[in-house]
Amino acid sequence: MRVVLFALMIAMMLAMLDNMIIGTAMPTIVGDLGGLEHLSWVVTAYTLATAASTPIWGKLGDMYGRKGVFMTSIVLFLIGSALSGMAQDMGQLIGFRAIQGLGAGGLMVGVMAIIGDLIPPRERGKYQGMMAGVMALAMIGGPLVGGTITDHWGWRWSFYINLPLGVVALIAVSAVLHLPKKRVEARIDYLGAALLTVGITSIVLVTTWGGTEYAWGSAMIMELVAIGVAALVGFLFVQTKAAAPVMPLHIFRSRNFTLMSVVGFITGFVMFGAVLFLPLYQQSVQGASATNSGLLLLPMLGAMLVTSMVAGRVTTSTGRYKAFPIVGSVLMAVGLYLLSLMDTDTSRLTSGVYMAVVGAGMGCLMQITMLVSQNSVEMKDMGVASSSSTLFRTLGSSFGVAIMGALFNNRVQDVMSERAGALGSKVTEQSAQLDAASLAKLPVAAREAYQHAVAAGTHSAFLLGAVVAVVALIGAVFVKEVPLRGASGGPGGQEPGGGAAGDAAGAKPTVAEAV
């Protein structure tokens, strides 16, 4: 079990760490390959491929066996990493990043689904808490590792570093993980997969391009919205007819699964919005360097790491979990409201305390949402439950960055116009987010105006986040606490309208047979 879990933690680290490392290396990559106008696609291609492939990987694991599908995703990720490191121009890098993203979608889902197969629900919280800890460490260490690798070895090693880690994970999974082989005779739902891919791609592009590449009301955005809506409506219709649907709609009959999908969406909405705007506030208003602003996120990420571990262990020892989504939602809403109170005079200590409150809330929610989702379906749907939960969190992050970003940008531009007049409007005409070099070149009056503008922008963004977090609290209150089966075959439960809360496959003998 320890070897398998070690391999799963490496796979989770690879999926989470990659974008964090690449973000730091991007200026060097552009300097070497050129293609500045296509810079955003290096991240967008990876995000799109990850989001679109996530539900498909989950379904393939349910149909053909978890181990082979998971190993395939690792190999695909490593191929994408190797090719990205060898890219000779920006076009090649974008294409290879898409390949890498396809593999990354399978890594995230595979880790959670394999834990769901191997670990009884009663014990699962502890191990999923460990995975949440890995995610927090990736967010903390990614920028530092990326900067170190780029400075000493060159940007290509930001991709090559994945290869030895991935090979270790591949060997460990191949040698030690033994799961029953599956073969479902039903044909893959190709039409459903295609429609879902088009729908997810349209959503991510709308949230990525809206307000930046194109105006929200532009023809391109409206066309993408229409395509996305049509594709998703068609997808829902196909799922009612397919023999082996990509995302079987019966899993949403479970009240707990549906509520946890909403809570997961909101957690993604809030978390990535906070990770985006807090460093900007720290650099522009509090005068932190780019590296230090990453380290100044430690209170939030550290609190998230600790509370996710504690929540997992308490769930394992007591079998109770309902309190964590409620407490987490309350802490998240309160913490975001406190962050909305920050102004140009807020100290780093004060903002650190506020961040810790938000982090504690997210730590209570991160893996408990996955645990409850998996506990609400039958074992045969473990993969689609894991992939759906991951997908909703990913879509939440896309919407969070887009909506909070639009609110932030509008507020910054309004305040700059009020405080600095025509100069203020000109400064933020191209972008409301200035880097340290651009900020240093501004006249003192314009720089002070920009600091007030950023404080006002983060106030609006975090206040919106606090309101959205209240929706998560409402959803958490209505969660029904279904008993988790213990390792010794403790009491299981059956949720009305949902799947088995505990399954014979989750009892201890299966773990002994599986590994």
N, C-alpha and C positions, 0 to 999 in steps of 0.2 A: 504493500500500500504506500509506503513512504517513497519508494522509487517512482511509482505511478504519479503520486501527487507532486513530486519534484518535477517530473516531466510536464505535468499540466501547468504548474506554476511558471515554467520557462515559456511554454506556449502562450499563456496569458500575458506574460511580460513582453514577449515579442509583439503581440497584437497591440498592446497599449503603448509601448515605448516608442514605436516607430515614428509616429507623427510628431511626438515630442522632440525626438532627436533631430528629425529633418527640419523642423521649424527653425532651429538654431543654425543649421547649415545652409539655409536658403540663400542668404546674401552671397556666400562663397560660390554656391552652385550657379547663381545667375552671372556672377563675375567670370566664371569659367566657360559656361555654355551659352550665355546670352539669352535672348528670348524673354526679356523682362515682361513683355505684354502678356505672356502666357503663364506667368509665375503662379497665379492662383490655381491653375489647373493641376499643378503638381499635387496639391492637397485635395482638390475637388475630385480628381479622377480616383484617388484612393478611397475617399469617403463614399463616393457613388458606388463603386464596385463592392465595397464592404456592406453597405446598407442593402443593395439589391440582391446580393448573394446570400445574406444571412438566413432568410426563411427557407431557401432552397437547400442549403447545407443541412439544416435541421430535419427537413423531410427526408432527404437522402439517407441520413443516419437512421431514422426510424424504419425505412424500407429495406436497406441493404446492410445494416450493421454499423455500429458506431466506430469501431476501430479502424476499418479500412477507409471510411470516409474522412475520419480525422487525420489519418496519416496522409491522405491525398491532399488535404488542405495545407498541411505543413510543407509538403513537397512543392506545391504551387506557390506558397509564400516564399520559399527559399529560391525558387526559380526567378520569381519577380524581383527578389532582393539582389540576386547575382546580376541579372540583366540591368537593373537600375544602376548598379555600381559601374557597369560598363557603358552606360549611355554616352553618346557622342554629341547629342544636341537635345534641345528642350522637348521636341516632339517625341523622340525615343523615350526620354525619361517619363513623360506623361503616360505613354502607352504601357511601359513596364510597371509604372506605379499602379495602373489599373489591374494588371495581372497580380501584383502583390496584394492589392486590396481584395481581390477575389479569394485569395487564400486566407487573408485575415478574417473575413466573414466566417469561415469555417473554424478558425482557431477559437474564437470567442464562444461560439455555440457548442463546439465539441467539448471544450473544457467543462462547461456547466452541465451538459447532457451526460457526459461520462460520470461526473460526480453524482448526478441523479440516478444513474444505473448502479453504481457501486456502493453508495453510502445510503443507509436507511434514513428516511426523512428526519427522525429524531436527532441523528448525529450530523445531518447535512449542514446545519447552520454554522457549526464550528469550522468546517472546511471551506464553505462559501465565504465566511468571514475572512479566512486567510487569503482567498482570492481578491476580496475587496482591498485587503492590505497591500497586495501586489499592485493593484491599480493605483492606490495612493502613492506607493513608492515610485511607480513609473512616472507619475505626474511631478513628483518632487525631483527625481534624479534625471529625467529625460533631458531637460535643457542643459544641465551641468555636464552630463555624459556627451551630449551632442556637441557642445562647445569644446570640450577637451579633445574629442576625436577629430573634429574639424581642424583645430589649431595644430595638432601634433601629427596626425596621420593623413589628413586630407578628407574632403567631403565624401569621397567614394567609400571610405571605410564606415561611414554612417549606415551604409547598406550591407557591406561585407561582414560587419560585426554580427549580423543576424545568422550567418551561415554556420559557424561552429556551435552556437547555442541551439539552433534548429536541428542540427544533426544529432546532438546529444539527446534532445527531446524525442527525435524520431527513433533512435536506437532503443531508448528506454521504453517507449510505448510498444515498439515491435517485439521486444524481448519479454516484457513483464506483463503487459496488459492482455488479458484473455477474456473476451466477451463472447457470448453465443452468436454464431453467424446467422444472419437473417436473409431471407429472399422472398420478397412479396411479388406475387405473380402479376398484380395490377400494373398497368402501364403508368409511367411517370406523367404527371399532369403538365405536359409541355405548354399548353395554351394558358393555363393558370399561371405558370411560372413566368411566361412571357408578359402577360398582362400586369402581373405584380411588379415585375422589373421595370416596365414602362411607367407605372404609377409611382413607384418609389423614386425613380430617376427624375421624373417631373417635379415631385415634391422637393427633393433635395436641391435641384437646380433653381426652383422658385425661391427657396429660402437662402440660397447662396448668392444668386444674382440680383434678387430684388433689392432695390435701393442702392446698389453699388454699380454693377455693370449696366443695369437697365432700371429705369424708373418703375415703381410699383404698378403704375397704370399703363405701362407701355404694351405694345402689341405682342412682343416676345413673351412677357410674363403672363399676359392673359391667355395666349395660345398654350403655354405650358400648363397653366391651371386647367384649361379645358381638356387638354390631353390627359392630364393626371386624373381628373374626375372621371372622364369617360373610361379610362383603363381600369380604375378601381371599381367602378360600377360593374363593368364587364367581368372583372375578376370575381366579385362576390357572386354573380350569377353562375359563373363556371364552377365555383366551389360547391354549389348545391347539386351539380350534375356529375362531377368527376368521381371516378371509382377510388382514386387515391389523391384527394385534394392536397395541394401544397400547404394550405392553412385550413384544416377542417373547422368549419364554423361552429361545430358542436362544443368545442372547448370554451366558447364564449357564453355558453349556457350556465357555466359555473360563475356564480356571483363573485367569488373570491378572485378567480382568474381575471375577470373583466376589471374589477376594482384595482387589482395590482398592476394591470396594464396601464391604467390611468395614472396611478401613483408613480410607476416607473417612467412614464412619459414626462411627468412634471419634475421628477428628480433629475432627469437628463436636461430638461429645460433650464432648471435653476443652476445646476452644477457647472455646465459649460459656459453659461452666461457669467457666472461669478469668476471662473478661471480666466475668462477673456478680459473683463473690465477691471478687476482688482489690480493686476499688474499695471494697467494703463493709468489708473488713479495714483498708484504708488510712484510711478515714474514721473508723471506730469505734475502732480500736486505735492507729493511728499519728497520728491527729489531723489528717489532711489535709482540705482543703475539697473540695466536690463537683467544682469545676473542677480543682483540683490533683490529685485522685485520677485524673482522666482523663489528665492529663499524666504522672502517675507510671507509667502503663502504657506509656510510650514505650520503655523497655528491651525489653519483650516484642514490641511491634509493630514497633519498629525492627529488632530481630534477625530477625523474621519477614520483613520487607521485604528485608533484605540477603541472607539465605540463599535466599529464593525466587528472587531475581535470579541469584545465583551458581549455584544448582542448575540453572536454566534454561539458562544460558550453557554450563556444563560439559557438560550433556546434549547441547546443540547441537554443541559442538566435538568431543566424543568418541563420541557415540552410545550411551553407557552410562548406565544410570539405576538399576540395582538397588540400588546402595549407598545412594542417598538415602532410600528408604523405611525401610531398616534403621537407618541413622544417625539419621534423624528420629525414629523410634519410640523408640530408645534415649535420645536427648536429651529427648524429651517425658516419658518415664517417670522419668528421673533428675531433671529439672526439677520435675516435680510432687511427687516425693518430697521434694525440698528445700523446696518451698513448704509441704509438710505439717509441716515442722519449725518453722515460724514461731510465735513466741509473743508475749507482750505487750512483750518487750524487744528484739525484732528491729528493727534499724535499716533505714532506707529504702535505704541502699546495699546491704545484704545482700539484702533482698527484691528490689531491682532486678537484682542478679546472677542470682538464682534465676529471675526472670521472663525474663531474656535467654536462659537455657538452654531454657526452655519455648518461647519464640518461635523460637529457632533450629531446634528440632525441628519445629514446625509449618510453618516456612518450607520445610523439606526435603520436606514431605508435601503441602502445599496443592495445587499444580498438577501435581506428578508423578503423583498419583493420577488426575487427569483425563487426563493424557498417556497413561498406560499403559492406561486404560480405552478411550480412543479407538483406541489402537494394537492393541487386541485384537478389534476388530470390523471388518466390511466397511464400505466407504464408504456403502452404502445405509442402514446402521444408525447413522450418525454422530450423528444427532439424538437417538435414543433412548438411545444410550450416554452422551451428554453430559447428557441430562435425568435419567437414572437415577443417574448419579454425583452430580449436584447434589441430587437428591431424598434419597439416602442420607445425605448430609452434613447436609441440613436436618432430617431425622428424628433424626439423631444429636444435633443441637443441642437439639431438643425433649426427648429422653430425658435428655440430660446435665443440662439446667437442672432438670428435674423430679426426677430421682433424687438428684443432688448437693444440690438444694435441700431435699428431704425429709430427707436425712441431716443437713444443716446445721441445719435448724430443730429437729429432735429433739435434737440435741446441745446447741444453745444453750439450749433450754428445760430440759434436764436439769441443765446447769451452773448456770443461774440459780437453779433450785430448791435446789441444793446450797449455793450461796454466799450467796444473798440470801433464802432461805426463801419465805414467802408473798408478800412484795413482789416478789421476782424472778419468781415465777410470774405475778403480775398484770401486770407490765411487759411480758412477752412473750406474754401471753394472746392478743392480737389478731394480732400479727406478731412474728416473730423478727428482723426487719430494721428497725431504728429509724433514722429520719433524724437529721440533726445537731441539729435543733431539739428533737426529743423526747429525745435523749440529753443535751442540755445541761440539761434540766429535772429530771433524775434526781438524787437524793441522791448524794453522793460514793461511798458504799459500794456502792450499786446500779450506779453508772456503772462502777466498777472491776470489779464482778462481771460486768457485761455485756461489758467488754473481754476478760476471761478466757474468757467464753462464746463470743464470736466467734472468738477464737483457737482454741478447741477445735473449734468448728464447721468452720472452714476446714481444720483439720488432718484431720478425718474426710473432708471433701469431696475434698481434694486427694490424700489417701491412696487413696481409691477411684479417682480419676482415674489415679493411677500404676499401679494394678493393671489397669485397663482398657487402658492404653497398652501393657502387656505383651502383650495379645492382638493389638494392631496389629503388634508386633514379630514375633510368631509368624507372622502372615499375611504380612508382608514377606519373611521368610526363604524362604518357599515360592514367591515370585514367580519366574517363569521369564523371564530377560532375552532377549526377542526383539529382534533388530536393528531399528533404526529406519531407514527409507528416507531417504537424504540428498537434498538439493536437486538434486544432479547425477545423481540416479537410482541412488544407491548400493544396496548389498544390502538387499533386503527380506526378510521372513520370514513364515512361516505357522505360527501356533501350533496345535498339535494340538487339535482340537475347537473352535477359535475362528475368527475371521475373519482377513482378510489383515492382516499386520502393516504392510505397506507396500502402497500401491495406486497404480495408474497415475494415478489422479486426484490423488495427492499429489505427483507429479513437478513439476519447475519449469515446463514448458510450460503446465500448467494454471493456475499462478499468473499467468503472463503473459496468458493468455487471459481469466482471471476478472476481472482488474483492469486 
